[in-house]
Amino acid sequence: MLMEARLLDKRREGIAECEANANIATAKRLFSMGLSVQDIAKATSLPFEQVEALQAEQ
């Protein structure tokens, strides 16, 4: 049972990481479309500070 719980936790972590990566990729595409940091943060549910950091990388 403990092993199953660990596997379930790892699966959830993997899904969360994939979702975060997808949101980052989406944010980068939205920057190329000219959207503001605020709009991108709203659209992707990423923290405002993280979106600002992504903008600085561009």
C-alpha positions in Angstrom: 0.0 0.0 0.0 2.8 2.4 0.9 4.5 1.8 -2.5 1.2 2.6 -4.3 0.9 5.9 -2.4 4.5 6.8 -3.4 3.8 6.0 -7.0 0.6 8.1 -6.9 2.6 11.0 -5.4 5.2 10.7 -8.1 2.5 10.6 -10.8 0.9 13.8 -9.4 4.3 15.5 -9.2 4.9 14.6 -12.9 1.5 15.9 -13.9 2.0 19.2 -12.1 5.5 19.6 -13.7 4.0 19.0 -17.1 1.3 21.5 -16.5 3.8 24.1 -15.3 6.0 23.6 -18.4 2.9 23.9 -20.6 2.0 27.2 -18.9 5.5 28.5 -19.4 5.4 27.6 -23.1 2.0 29.3 -23.4 3.3 32.4 -21.7 6.2 32.7 -24.1 3.8 32.4 -27.1 1.6 35.1 -25.6 4.6 37.4 -25.2 5.2 37.0 -28.9 1.6 38.0 -29.5 2.1 41.3 -27.6 0.1 40.5 -24.5 0.9 42.3 -21.2 2.5 40.6 -18.2 -0.8 41.0 -16.3 -2.8 39.4 -19.1 -0.4 36.5 -19.4 -0.4 35.9 -15.7 -4.2 35.7 -15.7 -4.3 33.5 -18.8 -1.8 31.0 -17.5 -2.3 31.2 -13.8 1.4 31.7 -13.3 2.5 34.1 -10.6 3.0 37.7 -11.8 6.7 37.6 -10.7 7.3 34.4 -12.7 5.8 35.9 -15.8 8.0 39.0 -15.3 11.0 36.8 -15.1 10.1 35.1 -18.3 9.7 38.5 -20.0 13.2 39.4 -18.8 14.5 36.2 -20.5 13.0 37.1 -23.8 
